[in-house]
Each structure stands twice: as C-alpha cells, then as structure tokens.
C-alpha cells in the first residue's frame, strides 16, 4: 500500500511540474536571493560564458536575485562585455496572440554603460538557438530610471518567454521586475477610464488616427511612449482630440498630466 501511494504521489508531482501556465504574475519577492539560485519556481537561466576581459581576474556573468526587500532579477555581465544571458519563464500555454507581456527594467549602479533587453520565445530552456525575438532590443541606458515595457506576444509555437540581456561593457547589470503575462483589460476595449476620481476618459477613433478625450478639464500635457520606451508624441489636446496619425501600429503607453497636476498612466493599441 505504501508503495502504491508513493507511486501515485510521484506521478502527481511530475504532472504538476509540467503544467503549462495560462498567465504569469511574478514580482520575485518569494525567490531565494543569490547568484546561483536558478532554476527556481519554474524559472531558469542560461548565462553567458566567463571570459578574461580587462580585469586582473575573470569575473563570471551571473543571473542574480537581489537581497532587497522588493526583490528583482539582475543580469550581470562580469568580465564578458558582449555575451548575452537569458532569463526564461516557466512553460506557458502556446501563445495565441491575445496576451501582452509587461515588466519594469532599469540599469543598476555602478554599471559603466548601457545594456539591452530583447524579449523572445523559445522551445527549450537550455538551447537558446531556439530563441525567436519579439520586437526590437530595448536599450536600458540610465541608472535608476525605471522603464515600463509592454508588448503583445504574437501567436507562436514557442512555449517559454525569454528575456535576452546583452551588455555593452564589462560589469553591466540590468534589472527586471513585476513580470506580467496576461490579457490586458485596457487593450481589449475601445473606451478607457483613467481613475474615477479624475473623471477622465478617452477612446481611439474609428480610423485609429485620433485619441478622443472626455474630461471636465483638459489635461495639461500628454506624453506617448512606444513599447520600447521611446517617446513617440507629446503635446496638448486640440478640442479634446490628440492626433496620433503619425504613429505606427502597435502598443503605446501614455502619461497624462491632469489639470490638477497629477500624473496618470494608461495605454492603447493603434491598429
């Protein structure tokens, strides 16, 4: 009887370990801190090889879970100034093109130069030749500046989401946190409410060339950023309209400074 129960437990454990996730919401706060802690919680890493570099002694690249109260994951280049390292999510259900991946990133002090992050999908947790990029590399260049990144994941056969970190110099550290992969409630509708207290709403026009706002008082300023963090537009409303004719198709973040001086954030898709 004990043998049968043990066998049943092993089968259940194996089935659970291979379960594919429909969504991810990870802030890494429950992860074990350190630079040798992967794989854990279904996440894994493929780290660039160690090279001698210019330092007296070679320092290996590492994938680090920070020791701060608000934990995050850092990719540190060591003395490998060009090699890419990869952080890999748990296995997900085959993407159908209806979900968005978002996360925050920053360059960590005292990094001597920028780094890039490129999101992709892969079919293996160990073979990064299966990595297929989604969008362009995102440059992370300013220490302490937090970038909010969001991009749609297209339909693909890949079953893992991958963050590819590439440094520009030795001892560069780029950090990510608050990884969310799910259907965005804002991106599935044409009408957006930005905080009930602000009584501020907007919608994308039928021709996808104008943001149409409804508010008691016009916002002071509007800034629009691409999913890669580049500023794409800035200005004020013109008769409660904001022109987005020149924007390419894609996902955009919007920072809105209200008439009261409060800054609120939203996002929209230009189709």
C-alpha positions as CSV (number, residue, x, y, z in Angstrom):
1,X,0.0,0.0,0.0
2,X,2.8,2.4,0.9
3,X,4.5,1.7,-2.5
4,X,1.3,2.4,-4.4
5,X,0.8,5.7,-2.5
6,X,4.3,6.7,-3.2
7,X,4.0,6.0,-6.9
8,X,0.8,8.0,-7.1
9,X,2.5,10.9,-5.4
10,X,5.4,10.8,-7.8
11,X,3.0,10.8,-10.8
12,X,1.1,13.8,-9.4
13,X,4.3,15.7,-8.8
14,X,5.5,15.1,-12.3
15,X,2.2,16.2,-13.8
16,X,2.2,19.4,-11.7
17,X,5.8,20.3,-12.7
18,X,4.9,20.1,-16.4
19,X,1.7,22.1,-16.2
20,X,1.7,24.9,-18.7
21,X,0.7,28.3,-17.3
22,X,-2.0,30.4,-18.9
23,X,-0.7,33.6,-17.3
24,X,2.3,34.9,-15.2
25,X,2.3,37.5,-12.5
26,X,5.8,37.4,-10.8
27,X,7.4,40.0,-8.6
28,X,10.2,37.6,-7.4
29,X,9.7,38.5,-3.8
30,X,9.4,34.9,-2.8
31,X,12.5,33.8,-4.7
32,X,15.7,32.8,-2.9
33,X,18.3,35.6,-3.1
34,X,21.7,34.9,-4.6
35,X,23.6,34.3,-7.9
36,X,23.4,30.5,-8.0
37,X,19.7,30.1,-7.3
38,X,18.3,29.2,-10.8
39,X,16.4,27.2,-11.6
40,X,13.7,28.0,-9.1
41,X,9.9,28.4,-9.1
42,X,9.8,27.2,-12.7
43,X,12.2,30.0,-13.9
44,X,15.6,29.1,-15.3
45,X,18.6,30.9,-16.8
46,X,21.3,30.4,-19.4
47,X,24.2,32.7,-18.5
48,X,27.0,33.9,-20.9
49,X,30.4,32.2,-20.5
50,X,33.2,33.7,-18.4
51,X,36.0,35.4,-20.3
52,X,39.2,37.1,-19.0
53,X,38.3,40.7,-20.0
54,X,40.4,43.6,-18.8
55,X,40.2,42.8,-15.1
56,X,43.2,41.1,-13.3
57,X,40.9,38.1,-12.6
58,X,38.0,36.9,-14.7
59,X,34.5,37.5,-13.2
60,X,31.7,35.2,-14.3
61,X,28.5,36.6,-15.6
62,X,25.6,35.9,-13.3
63,X,21.8,35.9,-13.0
64,X,21.2,37.4,-9.6
65,X,18.1,37.5,-7.3
66,X,18.6,40.7,-5.3
67,X,18.6,40.8,-1.5
68,X,16.5,43.9,-1.3
69,X,13.0,43.9,0.3
70,X,11.5,44.4,-3.1
71,X,13.3,41.6,-4.9
72,X,14.2,41.7,-8.6
73,X,16.4,39.8,-11.0
74,X,19.6,41.2,-12.4
75,X,21.7,40.1,-15.3
76,X,25.3,41.0,-14.5
77,X,27.9,40.7,-17.3
78,X,31.1,40.2,-15.2
79,X,34.1,40.5,-17.4
80,X,32.2,39.3,-20.5
81,X,31.5,42.6,-22.2
82,X,29.4,41.3,-25.1
83,X,27.9,37.9,-24.2
84,X,24.2,37.5,-23.9
85,X,22.4,35.9,-20.9
86,X,18.9,34.7,-20.8
87,X,16.2,34.5,-18.2
88,X,13.4,32.0,-19.0
89,X,9.9,31.9,-17.6
90,X,8.1,28.7,-16.7
91,X,6.4,26.9,-19.5
92,X,3.3,28.7,-20.9
93,X,0.4,27.6,-22.9
94,X,1.1,28.0,-26.6
95,X,0.6,31.8,-27.3
96,X,-2.5,32.5,-29.4
97,X,-1.7,36.2,-29.9
98,X,-4.2,37.5,-27.4
99,X,-1.9,38.3,-24.4
100,X,0.5,41.1,-23.5
101,X,3.8,40.8,-21.6
102,X,4.7,43.7,-19.4
103,X,7.6,44.3,-17.0
104,X,9.8,47.1,-15.5
105,X,13.5,47.4,-16.1
106,X,16.4,49.7,-15.0
107,X,20.2,49.9,-15.3
108,X,21.8,49.2,-11.9
109,X,24.6,51.3,-10.4
110,X,27.6,51.4,-11.0
111,X,27.1,50.0,-14.5
112,X,29.7,51.7,-16.8
113,X,27.5,51.5,-19.9
114,X,24.1,50.6,-21.2
115,X,22.6,47.2,-21.8
116,X,19.7,45.9,-23.9
117,X,16.8,43.6,-23.3
118,X,15.1,41.7,-26.0
119,X,12.0,39.7,-25.4
120,X,11.5,36.5,-27.3
121,X,10.1,33.0,-27.2
122,X,11.9,29.7,-27.2
123,X,11.0,26.0,-27.3
124,X,13.8,24.9,-24.9
125,X,15.1,26.1,-21.6
126,X,18.7,25.2,-22.4
127,X,19.1,25.7,-26.1
128,X,18.9,29.4,-26.9
129,X,19.4,28.7,-30.6
130,X,15.6,28.3,-30.4
131,X,15.2,31.9,-29.3
132,X,12.9,33.9,-31.6
133,X,12.8,37.7,-31.0
134,X,9.6,39.5,-30.4
135,X,10.1,43.2,-31.2
136,X,13.4,45.1,-31.2
137,X,16.1,45.2,-28.4
138,X,15.2,47.8,-25.7
139,X,18.1,50.0,-24.6
140,X,18.4,50.5,-20.9
141,X,20.9,53.3,-20.5
142,X,20.2,55.4,-17.4
143,X,21.0,54.2,-13.9
144,X,17.9,54.3,-11.7
145,X,15.5,55.3,-14.5
146,X,12.5,52.9,-14.4
147,X,11.2,51.8,-17.8
148,X,7.7,50.3,-18.1
149,X,7.7,47.9,-21.0
150,X,4.6,46.3,-22.6
151,X,4.4,44.4,-25.8
152,X,1.9,41.9,-27.3
153,X,3.1,38.3,-27.7
154,X,2.1,37.0,-31.2
155,X,0.8,33.5,-31.9
156,X,3.8,31.2,-31.9
157,X,4.9,27.7,-31.3
158,X,7.4,28.7,-28.6
159,X,6.3,27.6,-25.1
160,X,8.7,29.8,-23.0
161,X,9.0,33.5,-22.7
162,X,12.6,34.7,-22.7
163,X,14.4,37.9,-21.6
164,X,17.7,38.2,-23.5
165,X,20.2,40.6,-21.8
166,X,23.2,41.9,-23.8
167,X,25.7,44.3,-22.1
168,X,27.8,47.0,-23.8
169,X,30.8,46.7,-21.4
170,X,32.1,44.7,-18.5
171,X,30.3,44.8,-15.2
172,X,26.9,46.0,-16.6
173,X,23.9,45.0,-14.6
174,X,20.3,45.3,-16.0
175,X,17.4,44.5,-13.7
176,X,13.8,43.4,-14.3
177,X,10.8,43.1,-12.0
178,X,7.0,42.8,-12.0
179,X,6.6,40.5,-14.9
180,X,3.0,40.1,-16.0
181,X,1.9,37.9,-19.0
182,X,-1.9,38.1,-19.4
183,X,-4.8,39.5,-21.3
184,X,-4.7,43.3,-20.7
185,X,-8.2,44.7,-19.8
186,X,-7.3,48.0,-21.4
187,X,-6.2,46.5,-24.7
188,X,-9.4,44.6,-25.3
189,X,-11.7,47.7,-25.4
190,X,-12.1,50.9,-27.3
191,X,-13.1,53.0,-24.3
192,X,-10.7,53.7,-21.4
193,X,-11.4,55.2,-18.0
194,X,-8.4,56.6,-16.2
195,X,-9.3,56.7,-12.5
196,X,-12.8,57.5,-11.4
197,X,-11.7,60.5,-9.2
198,X,-10.1,62.1,-12.3
199,X,-13.3,61.6,-14.4
200,X,-11.0,61.3,-17.4
201,X,-11.9,59.0,-20.3
202,X,-10.5,58.5,-23.8
203,X,-11.2,56.4,-26.8
204,X,-9.4,55.7,-30.0
205,X,-11.3,56.9,-33.1
206,X,-12.6,54.5,-35.7
207,X,-9.9,55.4,-38.2
208,X,-7.2,54.9,-35.4
209,X,-5.8,58.4,-36.1
210,X,-7.1,60.3,-33.0
211,X,-7.4,59.9,-29.3
212,X,-10.7,61.4,-28.2
213,X,-10.9,62.6,-24.6
214,X,-13.8,63.3,-22.3
215,X,-12.9,65.3,-19.1
216,X,-14.3,68.1,-17.0
217,X,-10.9,69.9,-17.5
218,X,-8.4,69.3,-20.3
219,X,-5.1,67.7,-19.2
220,X,-2.1,69.9,-19.0
221,X,0.1,67.6,-21.1
222,X,0.2,64.2,-22.8
223,X,3.2,62.1,-23.5
224,X,3.1,58.9,-25.5
225,X,5.8,56.2,-25.5
226,X,6.4,53.2,-27.6
227,X,6.5,49.7,-26.0
228,X,10.3,50.0,-26.2
229,X,10.3,53.2,-24.0
230,X,11.0,55.8,-26.7
231,X,8.9,59.0,-26.7
232,X,6.6,58.9,-29.7
233,X,4.5,62.1,-29.2
234,X,4.0,64.9,-26.8
235,X,1.6,67.8,-26.6
236,X,-1.8,69.1,-25.6
237,X,-5.4,68.4,-26.6
238,X,-6.9,70.2,-29.6
239,X,-10.7,70.5,-28.9
240,X,-10.4,67.3,-26.7
241,X,-8.6,65.5,-29.5
242,X,-4.9,64.2,-29.7
243,X,-3.5,63.4,-33.1
244,X,-1.8,60.0,-33.5
245,X,-1.8,59.9,-37.3
246,X,2.0,59.6,-37.5
247,X,2.2,56.7,-35.0
248,X,2.9,53.2,-36.4
249,X,0.7,50.3,-35.5
250,X,1.4,48.9,-32.0
251,X,1.1,49.2,-28.3
252,X,1.7,52.6,-26.6
253,X,2.0,53.9,-23.1
254,X,0.5,57.3,-22.3
255,X,1.5,59.6,-19.4
256,X,-1.2,62.2,-18.8
257,X,-0.7,65.3,-16.5
258,X,-4.2,66.2,-15.3
259,X,-5.4,69.8,-14.8
260,X,-4.8,69.3,-11.1
261,X,-1.1,68.3,-11.7
262,X,-1.5,64.6,-11.1
263,X,0.2,62.2,-13.5
264,X,-1.7,59.1,-14.5
265,X,-0.8,56.3,-16.9
266,X,-2.7,54.3,-19.4
267,X,-2.1,52.5,-22.7
268,X,-3.7,51.9,-26.0
269,X,-3.3,50.0,-29.3
270,X,-3.1,51.7,-32.6
271,X,-4.4,49.2,-35.1
